[in-house]
């Protein structure tokens, strides 16, 4: 699909205003329909309506809601939105096998026992899969409704604790491996989260951080977090204004979540966060990709490397080529905590 770039800043603002006006008029027309309840959140006699919801015509005083108060039923809508996307997610068992293969290039995964999945969500299939492989797995999730759904899904195949990444419910040096996927971009304090990851890992332990990639380019502007095209390339102040809109007026901009992605990282940013917390070494899945043909990925760049062993070796070893590749596939960072007694030199 071709992307129509604005001819000038004035043209961009005019186009944006036109879209806002059309959205406002459409929503006013919907509110006049008798198929909505008084709350404007549910279709009569149906499940939660997951279509874009705009609250703009209500002032704060009209809604008797202060700005810091959550939007009505937002937690239930967030869960329903998450569950509606599960059918599109496939191949989790293969993905877990891939990740364990990557980890085994850094540490001996046969010695890994106690594992945590931070931000496991309401459908933690990864916990069930790891438990079936013999790992002792604990999930951590801050949303009580998600914790209940996760426990029902697991049926005893692992446990889920309520907690947040900034204050993990684990003792010091009690874990061998932590999965920290698609969470860091949503937290209040990324540095505090990484300090916690370092605290709970044993020496020689590993944490997988998967998050946003502010350098990633998509011709269609897809960014996996906001429905706004090219969100990761927008100026910081514009991003903050979209976050404000999502939190207070249009939660569907970011999948009905109360915690939209507010942090956008490069691979270098992740390394800096990890070093500040105390981690010693940092690896991308590019660095741990092997040439045995066992690892297959849906990513075009990664598939290209898999089919070109010479190019893969060259990119892994050349600082300039590796840096270029990580602008597009640098959203995964495996951070290693130095083993006890190992010299820092």
N, C-alpha and C positions, 0 to 999 in steps of 0.2 A: 504494500500500500504506500502510495506517495504521500509524503508529509508536506503540507502547505505552510511554508514559513511566513511569518508576518512581514509585510513590506516595510513597516516602520513601527516604532513604539506606539505612535498614535493609532495605527491600524490594529495593533495587538490589543490595546485597551478597548477600542471600539468593538472588536470581535468578542472580547470577554464580556463586556457589558451586554451585548446582544444575547449571548448565551445565558447570562444570569437572568435577563428579563424573560426569556422564553421559559426557563425553568420555574421562575416565580409564577408566571401566568398558568403554566401547566399544573403546578401544585395547587393554586387557588381553585382551578376547575375541579381537581380531584376532591378537594375538601367539601365542595358543594354536592358531591355524590352521596347518596344515602347508603352506599355499600360500606362506608367507614363508620367505625364507632366514634363516640365522642372524643376518645383519646387520640384518634388519628393514627393509631399504631397498628391496629389489626383489622383485617377484612372480616366482616361478620360471618361467623360459622366456619372460619378457616384457621390455618396455622399462621404464625407470624409472617407479616408481609415483608419480604426482604428487598423490595424495590427501593431505590434511593429515597430517603426520607429527609425533608427539609423542614426546619423549625423556625424559619426566618420571620414569619408573620407574627410570631408571638414575641412581645418584649419580655424582659426578665420579670417585670412586675406583673404582667398579664398571666404569666405561667406560675407565679408565686414560687419561682425557682431562682436561687442565686447562682451566679456564674460558676461557683465551685461545686454546686450540686450536680450529680450525674443526671443524664437524660433519662427519661422514663423508660423502664424495662430494657435498658441498654445491655445488661448482662445476659438476659435471656435471648435477646436478638443476636448478640455476639456468638453465643453458643449455637443458635440455629443456623447462623451464617457459616460457622465453621463446619458444622455437620453437613451442610448442603454441598460443601466442596469436597467431601471425603471420597465420593464416587469417582472424582477425577484423579485421585492420587493412587497410583499403582506401583508395584515393584518395590515395596518397602523391604522385603526380605533380601532382595538382590542388592539394594542400597546398603543395608547393614553389613552384608558380606563384603562389599566394596570398601566400606569404611574400616572394617577390621583388618582387611588386607593392607590398607594404607598405614594403619597404626602399627602393624607388624614390621614395617620397614624402619620404625623408630624405636619401638620397645618390643619385648617379647610378650605378645598378648596371651600366651598360654599361662603366664604368671598373674594375669589380671583377674581379680575376683570381685571386689566391691566397686560398684559403679553407680553413678547418679545421672539422671536425665533432668536437667534444670529447665523448667518451663515446658513440662511434658504435654500439657494440653488435655482435652477431654477424651482423646482417642489415642492413647500412647501405645501404638502397635510396636514401637521399638522396644519398649520395656518387656512385652510378652516375648518378642523374638530373642532378646538377650537372655531372658530368664530360661528359655528353652535351650539355650547353649550352655547353661550352667553358671551364668554370672548372677551375683547377688545384686539386684537392681532396685534402686529407690527413686521414685519420681518426686519432683518438687513443683508445685503449682500455686500461684497466689490467689486464684479466683475460686471461692468455695464451690460454686456451681460446677466448675470444671473438675474439681477434685472428686466430687460425688460421681460425675459421669465417668471419670477415669477408673475409679474403683469398681464401678459396675462393669465396665468394659473388660478389665483385667481378670476379674473373678478369681482373685488369689494368686495370679501369676506376677508377683511383685507387689510393691506397696507404693502409695502416693501420700506425701506429707504436704500440708499447707505451709507455704513459706515463700520467700522472695529471694532473688539472686543477690541482693545486697546484704541479706542476713540468712545464710544457709543453715538449716537445722542439722548440722553434722559436727562431730568433734574435730579437733585439729588433726591433720594427717591421718584421716580415716578412710580415704578413698584412693583407688588406683587409677580410675578413669572417670572423666566427667564429659557428658555431652551437653553442650551449651549452644543449641542451634536456634536461630531465628528469635533470639530474645534480647541480645545486647542493644539492638537499635531501639527497643521499647522502654528500657529502664530509666530511672531517674539519674543514677550515677554509675556510668560505665567503669570508672576507676575503682569504686567501692566493690563492684561485682568482681572485677579481676583480682582484687585483694582477697576476696572470699574464696575464689577458685584456688588461689595459691595456698591459702590457709588449710583447706580441707584435703588437698592432695598430699599423698605420701611422697617422699623424695623418690625421684624417678617416675613420678606419675605424669599423666598427660590429660590435657583438656582440649576438646575440639570446639572452636568458636566458629560458628557460621552466622554471617550477618549481612548487612547491606553492602553494596559496592558502589561508591559514589562516582567511580570512573566508568562503570559499565555503560556501553552504548547499545541501544536498540533502535532500529530504524522506525519502529512504531511507538517508541517512547515508553515501552513496558519497563516497570521498575519493581514489580512484585509487592509493593506496599500500598501505594496510592493509585487511584484511578486517574489521577492527573498525569497526562503524558509528560515524559522527561522530567519528572519531579526531582530526581537526583541531580539534575543539572541546573535547577533553578537557583537564583541567588538565595542566600540564607534567610534574608528578611522575608522574601516571598514564601519560602518554605514555612516559616513560622506563621505567616498569615493563613496559609492553607491548613496548618495544624489547628489553629484557632477556629477556623470554620468547621473543621471536622469534629472537634470536641464540643462545640456549642450549637451548631446549626445543621450539619449534614454528616452524620456518622458513617453513612454509606461510602463516603470518599475513601475510607480505609477499613472496609469490611466490618463496620459496626463496632469496632474495638474502642474500649476506654483508654487504651494505651497505644496510640499510633506510633509509627516509626519516626522518632525525632532525632536520631543520630545516624549519620551516613559516614562510612569509613572507607579508607583505602587499606591495602595490605600493610603499608608502612604505619598507618595509624594503629592498627592492631598490634604490630610489633612493639610500638612505643608504649601502648597500654600495658602489654605483657611485661616488658622490661621494668616499667615503673613498679609493677606488682612483685617482681622478683624472678620471673621466669627466665630461663637461660637460653633456650633455642626455639626457633620458630620455623615451621614448615608448611608449605602449601601442598595440596594434593598433586600439584604439578611436580613437586620435588620427590614425592613418594610413588609416582606413577612408574610402573614397571613395563618391561617389553615382552612379557610372556603371553600376552593376548588374553589374560584372564579377566582384565578389568575393561568393561565396556561402559561408555557414558553416553547420555543423550545430548550432551553439549557438543556443538559442532567443532569448537576449537579443541576440546579434549579428544574427540574422535579422530581428528586430524593428526594429533600427536601420536595416538595409539597406532595409527597406520603408517607412521613415518618414524621408525626407530632412530635413524640418524639425526633427524631434526629434533626429536625429543631430547636426545642426549646433548645436543648443541644448546638448546634453549635452557636446559637444566643447569648448564655449566657457564654460560655466557651471561654476565651481569646485565648487559643492556637488553638482550633478548628476553631474559627472564623477567626483567622489569616490565617490558612491553606486554608480555603475556599476562602478567599479574594484574594489569589494568582491567582485564576482562574476566579473569577467572581467579581473582584474589579475594573472594568472599569467604573462603575457608582458611582458617589458620589453626594449626595444631601446635600448642605451646607445651614445652617440656620443662618440668621442674628438676633441677640438678639433683643427681643422686647423692645420698649421704656419703661424705668422705671423699667425693670427687673434687679435684682441684678446680677452682674457678679460672685458673690460668690455662 
